[in-house]
Every structure is written in C-alpha cells, then in structure tokens.
C-alpha cells in the first residue's frame, strides 16, 4: 500500500469543487414541470444514492469483489444503518428548501452538521487534546469557530429575509411569490437534516474506515474512500424510496413515471428525467471530490467535514443570489448576508492555513529545525 502524500492546499481545492457541486445540486429541481415531488425525489435518489456509488466503486476500486469479501462486516452494517438515518435527513433537507429557501436551509442544517460531524468523533475518542497540541491547531479551531459564526450570521440574514417576505406579503396579492414560506416548519426540518447529515459524515470518515483501508490494501490509492459510499448511500436510498413510494401510493402518482400529469404550460417527461439525473449526479459528484480532498488533508484530516460544510454554505448563498432569493430585501438584510459571506471566507482561509502549518509537522513545532 503506497501512502498518499499529504497536500492540504490541494485537498482544500478538491473540497471546493465538491462544495460547489453540492451547492448547485438541487437547483435543477426548480425546472421540473408537472411531476410530483415524490417521483422526482425517488428518481434522483436512484442516481446519487444507488447507481453512481456502485459505478464509482466499480471504476475506481481494484478487485472490488475481493475487497468486499475481506472487509469487516460490522462496519458495513453500521455504515448502512447510518445511511438509513441520513436518508431521513436528506429528505427533510429537500422539503425544508421548499419552506425557507436555499440560504436558510443550508445555514441551519449545514451549520449544525459542520460542528457535530467535525468534533464528535475526536471528542468521543479522546483525541481532542492531542489535536490541540499540534502545529496550526489554533488556526484550525479559529476557522471552525469562524465557520459556525459565519453560518449563524447567514441564518440571521435568513430570518431578516423572512421578515421582509412577510412584510411584502401584507401588501402583495397572492401571486406575489410568498406562498409556502414557513420559518417554523423549515427550521424544524433543517435541524433534523443537520443532525442526520453529521451522521453521514461520521459514517464515511470514521465508521467505514476499516472498509476503506481494505480497499487501500488492494491498490485503491486516493480513490479508496469511494468504497464507503456503497454502504452509506445505499442506506439513504432505501429510506428515500420507502418514503417516496408511500407518498406515491397516497397521491396516486405512480403514473407520472411514464407520463407527466396534466396542467398548464409545457412539460416533458424526458426533461424531468434529465433534471433528476443532473441532480443526482451533482449530489454524488460532491463526495467524489470530497474523497479526493479528504485523503490529502494530512494531520488534520478530521477538518474535511468542516471545510466542506462551510464552503457549501458559502457557495449555496451565492447560488441563492443567482436565483434572486434576496430580491426585494431591505438593505440591512443584504448587509447581513454580505457579512456572513465575508466571515465564511475568512474561516476557510484560517482552516486552510492551519492545515498548511500542521502539514509542516516537526519543522514548525521545533521552530524551523528538522
């Protein structure tokens, strides 16, 4: 097994690609026409949580059958069960977007996930003190804290946005675009999504590690993390399909798999399938690049989750601006989201610098003497 050279700067670069894909993965849903939510959800889930993980493993993990035969069974089962839990969170996340939009959903859910997914395992394993003693740890922790602060500021901006939307609704007619905005429902769903999203991060980074290392022994190299998605993502797929099928039965929407339902405006079944494929591909793509970043983070490998989550909030708010979610908001609201983006950017730079110092190891620890 050839060790993978640590390169935190390159790792952060890969994480940024993954976060950008994630920030855009639900954007295609806006263009789906005359398809029930459950039909779209199970279709895109088939790609991101079943098909692509299997294809990715087949293409990048040498001797996949032998790896699966030799890897320990308990981590496989636990990772799958954690994927089941994450599937609930992923569904809650998507529904939350319908109530409070991209920006606030990402701020609440991803903020909570960032903290839990980054710190729970080091704390439980008793490694936190050891981590703090390493070079650059102060910058890393400052960045993690700054990320939480920046996400909170974005959340405040989302709350101000909710107030602006409510005030606009008081003077607008029913076609003013305010229907469906519910802070209470969206916030509750986002909290569930955030906790269960952290479960996903712990599953792929820690629980599935024995499986990943088995893949590494068979020459998977920097692709080794792709084996974890075979177990965690398929668990999420099972949850998504069960929920979607129950809704389809209740709403009698199974026929939409073969034709779009009637209604005004043009709609295409092929276009809907293509948009579901794009959504699933973008979602899986985020973790394809996440793995490439994670294996290069060196001494502070555990920061991968925080980096990904903070970047996700940063890029998702930029996506929200593109989709004009902040249109018509008061100057104070726009100032709040601008401040949030600045803080998030500073947090990423701080974590990156801390990782860079940590990668120098003994050189910096001994004042530049090897």
C-alpha positions in Angstrom: 0.0 0.0 0.0 1.6 3.3 -1.2 1.0 6.2 1.3 -0.9 9.2 -0.2 1.3 12.3 0.2 -0.5 15.0 2.3 -1.2 18.2 0.5 -3.8 20.3 2.4 -3.8 23.1 -0.2 -4.7 20.6 -3.0 -7.2 18.9 -0.6 -9.0 22.2 0.0 -9.1 22.7 -3.7 -10.9 19.4 -4.2 -13.2 20.2 -1.3 -14.1 23.5 -3.0 -15.1 21.6 -6.2 -17.3 19.2 -4.2 -18.9 22.0 -2.2 -19.7 23.9 -5.4 -21.4 20.8 -6.9 -23.4 20.4 -3.7 -24.5 24.0 -3.6 -26.0 23.6 -7.1 -27.3 20.0 -6.8 -30.9 21.0 -6.0 -31.1 23.9 -8.5 -32.4 21.6 -11.3 -35.4 20.9 -9.3 -36.7 24.4 -9.9 -37.2 23.5 -13.6 -39.1 20.2 -13.1 -42.6 20.6 -14.5 -45.8 18.7 -13.6 -44.0 15.9 -11.7 -44.9 15.1 -8.1 -42.2 15.7 -5.6 -42.0 12.0 -4.6 -41.5 10.9 -8.2 -38.7 13.4 -8.7 -37.1 12.5 -5.3 -37.0 8.8 -5.9 -35.7 9.2 -9.4 -32.8 11.5 -8.4 -32.1 9.3 -5.3 -31.6 6.3 -7.6 -28.7 8.1 -9.2 -27.0 9.8 -6.2 -27.5 7.0 -3.6 -27.6 3.8 -5.6 -26.3 3.9 -9.2 -23.4 6.3 -9.0 -21.9 4.9 -5.8 -21.9 1.4 -7.4 -20.5 2.7 -10.7 -17.9 4.8 -8.9 -16.7 1.8 -6.9 -16.6 -0.4 -9.9 -14.5 2.1 -11.8 -12.1 3.1 -9.1 -11.7 0.2 -6.6 -9.4 -2.6 -7.9 -10.5 -6.1 -7.1 -13.8 -4.8 -5.7 -15.2 -8.3 -5.1 -12.2 -9.3 -3.1 -12.3 -6.1 -1.1 -16.0 -6.7 -0.2 -15.2 -10.3 0.8 -12.3 -9.3 3.1 -13.6 -6.1 4.7 -15.1 -6.5 8.2 -18.9 -7.0 8.2 -19.7 -4.9 11.3 -18.6 -1.5 9.8 -20.6 -2.4 6.7 -23.8 -2.9 8.6 -23.3 0.1 10.9 -22.5 2.3 7.9 -25.6 1.1 6.1 -27.8 1.8 9.1 -26.3 5.3 9.5 -27.1 5.8 5.8 -30.7 4.9 6.6 -30.8 7.7 9.2 -29.1 10.1 6.8 -31.8 9.3 4.2 -34.4 10.8 6.6 -32.2 13.9 6.9 -31.8 14.2 3.2 -35.5 14.1 2.6 -36.1 16.6 5.4 -33.4 18.9 3.9 -35.1 18.9 0.5 -38.6 19.6 2.0 -37.1 22.4 4.1 -35.9 24.2 1.0 -39.5 24.4 -0.2 -40.4 26.2 3.1 -37.5 28.6 3.7 -35.3 28.5 0.5 -31.7 27.5 -0.2 -29.9 30.0 2.0 -31.6 29.5 5.4 -31.9 25.7 4.9 -28.1 25.5 4.3 -27.3 27.8 7.1 -29.2 25.9 9.8 -28.7 22.3 8.6 -25.2 22.6 7.4 -24.1 24.7 10.4 -25.2 22.1 12.8 -23.8 19.3 10.7 -20.4 21.1 10.5 -20.0 21.2 14.3 -21.2 17.7 15.0 -19.6 16.0 12.1 -16.2 17.6 12.8 -15.9 17.4 16.6 -18.0 14.4 17.8 -15.5 11.7 16.8 -12.3 13.4 18.2 -14.2 14.2 21.4 -15.6 10.7 21.8 -12.2 9.0 21.1 -10.4 11.4 23.5 -8.1 12.8 20.8 -9.1 16.4 21.1 -6.3 17.4 23.4 -3.8 15.7 21.2 -5.1 17.6 18.2 -4.9 20.9 20.0 -1.2 20.3 20.7 -0.3 20.1 17.0 1.1 23.0 15.0 -1.5 25.2 13.4 -4.3 23.8 15.7 -5.2 27.3 16.9 -5.8 28.5 13.3 -7.9 25.3 12.6 -10.1 25.8 15.7 -10.4 29.5 14.9 -11.6 28.6 11.4 -14.1 26.1 12.7 -15.5 28.6 15.2 -15.5 31.3 12.5 -17.4 28.9 10.2 -20.0 28.5 12.9 -20.2 32.2 13.4 -20.5 32.9 9.6 -23.2 30.2 9.3 -25.1 31.9 12.2 -24.8 35.3 10.5 -26.2 33.7 7.3 -29.0 32.3 9.5 -29.8 35.8 10.9 -29.8 37.1 7.4 -32.4 34.4 6.5 -34.5 35.4 9.5 -34.4 39.0 8.3 -35.4 37.8 4.9 -38.4 36.0 6.4 -39.4 39.3 8.0 -39.0 41.1 4.7 -41.1 38.5 2.8 -43.8 38.6 5.5 -44.0 42.4 5.2 -44.1 42.2 1.4 -46.9 39.7 1.7 -49.0 42.2 3.6 -49.1 44.5 0.6 -48.9 42.0 -2.3 -51.6 39.8 -3.8 -51.5 36.0 -3.8 -49.3 35.8 -6.9 -46.5 37.8 -5.2 -44.4 34.7 -4.7 -44.7 34.4 -0.9 -46.8 31.2 -0.8 -45.2 28.3 1.1 -42.7 30.3 3.1 -42.8 28.9 6.7 -40.0 29.5 9.1 -41.3 27.2 11.8 -41.7 24.2 9.5 -38.4 24.8 7.6 -36.4 25.3 10.8 -37.6 22.1 12.4 -36.8 20.2 9.2 -33.4 21.8 8.9 -32.5 20.8 12.5 -33.3 17.2 11.7 -31.4 17.4 8.5 -28.4 18.9 10.2 -28.1 16.2 12.9 -28.6 13.4 10.4 -26.2 15.0 7.9 -23.5 14.8 10.6 -24.3 11.1 10.9 -23.4 10.7 7.3 -20.0 12.5 7.8 -19.2 10.3 10.7 -20.1 7.2 8.8 -17.9 7.9 5.7 -14.9 9.4 7.7 -14.8 7.1 10.7 -17.2 4.1 10.8 -16.3 3.0 7.3 -12.6 3.4 7.8 -11.8 -0.3 8.1 -13.5 -0.9 4.8 -11.7 2.0 3.2 -8.3 0.7 4.4 -9.1 -2.7 3.0 -9.6 -1.1 -0.4 -6.3 0.7 0.1 -4.5 -2.6 0.6 -5.8 -3.7 -2.8 -4.4 -0.6 -4.5 -7.3 1.8 -4.5 -4.9 4.7 -3.7 -6.6 8.1 -3.5 -9.9 6.6 -4.7 -10.2 4.4 -1.6 -13.0 6.4 0.0 -15.4 5.6 -2.8 -16.0 2.2 -1.3 -17.7 3.8 1.8 -20.5 5.3 -0.4 -21.6 1.8 -1.5 -22.8 1.2 2.1 -23.8 4.6 3.4 -25.5 5.9 0.3 -27.5 2.7 -0.4 -28.9 3.0 3.2 -30.0 6.5 2.3 -31.6 5.2 -0.9 -33.7 2.7 0.9 -35.1 5.4 3.2 -35.8 7.7 0.3 -37.6 5.0 -1.8 -39.7 3.8 1.1 -40.9 7.4 1.8 -41.4 8.2 -1.8 -43.4 5.1 -2.6 -45.6 5.7 0.4 -46.3 9.2 -0.9 -46.8 7.9 -4.5 -49.4 5.4 -3.2 -51.2 8.1 -1.2 -51.2 10.6 -4.0 -51.7 8.0 -6.8 -48.8 9.5 -8.7 -47.1 6.3 -9.9 -48.4 7.0 -13.5 -46.0 10.0 -13.6 -43.1 7.6 -14.1 -44.5 7.1 -17.6 -46.1 10.5 -18.3 -46.3 14.0 -16.8 -49.6 14.9 -15.2 -51.9 17.3 -16.9 -51.7 21.1 -16.3 -50.9 24.4 -17.8 -47.7 25.1 -19.6 -45.3 22.8 -21.4 -43.7 19.8 -19.7 -41.6 17.0 -20.9 -41.1 13.6 -19.2 -37.7 13.3 -20.8 -36.7 16.7 -19.5 -37.8 15.8 -16.0 -35.8 12.6 -16.0 -32.8 14.5 -17.3 -33.1 17.0 -14.5 -33.4 14.2 -11.9 -30.2 12.7 -13.4 -28.4 16.0 -13.2 -29.5 16.5 -9.6 -28.3 13.0 -8.6 -25.1 13.4 -10.5 -24.2 16.7 -8.9 -25.0 15.4 -5.4 -22.8 12.3 -5.9 -20.1 14.5 -7.5 -19.7 16.5 -4.3 -18.5 13.4 -2.4 -16.5 12.0 -5.3 -14.4 15.2 -4.9 -14.7 15.2 -1.2 -12.9 11.9 -1.0 -10.1 13.3 -3.2 -9.7 16.2 -0.8 -10.1 14.1 2.4 -7.2 11.8 1.7 -4.8 14.7 1.2 -5.6 16.6 4.5 -2.7 15.1 6.5 -2.6 15.8 10.2 -5.9 17.5 10.3 -7.9 15.0 8.2 -10.9 15.5 10.5 -11.3 19.1 9.3 -12.6 17.8 5.9 -16.2 17.8 7.1 -16.0 21.4 8.4 -14.3 22.6 5.2 -16.9 21.0 3.0 -19.8 22.3 5.1 -18.5 25.9 5.4 -17.8 26.0 1.7 -21.3 24.6 1.0 -22.9 27.4 2.9 -20.7 30.0 1.1 -21.5 28.7 -2.3 -25.2 28.0 -1.6 -25.7 31.6 -0.7 -24.1 32.7 -3.9 -26.5 30.3 -5.7 -29.4 31.9 -3.8 -28.2 35.3 -5.0 -28.2 34.0 -8.6 -31.7 32.7 -8.2 -32.7 36.1 -6.8 -33.9 34.8 -3.4 -32.7 38.1 -1.9 -34.5 40.3 -4.4 -36.6 43.0 -2.7 -34.9 42.5 0.7 -34.1 45.5 2.9 -30.5 46.9 2.9 -29.9 45.5 6.4 -30.8 42.0 5.2 -28.4 42.3 2.2 -25.7 43.7 4.6 -26.2 40.7 6.9 -25.7 38.1 4.1 -22.7 40.0 2.8 -21.1 39.9 6.3 -21.9 36.2 6.6 -20.1 35.5 3.3 -17.1 37.5 4.4 -16.8 35.6 7.7 -17.2 32.3 5.9 -14.4 33.2 3.5 -12.2 34.1 6.4 -13.0 30.9 8.2 -12.0 28.8 5.2 -8.7 30.7 4.9 -8.0 30.1 8.6 -8.6 26.4 8.4 -6.5 26.1 5.3 -3.6 28.0 6.9 -3.9 25.8 10.0 -3.8 22.7 7.8 -0.8 24.1 6.0 1.1 24.7 9.3 0.1 21.2 10.5 1.4 19.7 7.4 4.9 21.1 8.1 4.8 19.0 11.3 8.1 18.9 13.2 9.6 21.7 11.2 7.2 24.3 12.7 7.0 22.5 16.0 10.8 22.9 16.5 11.0 26.4 15.3 12.2 25.6 11.8 14.8 23.0 12.8 14.4 19.5 11.4 
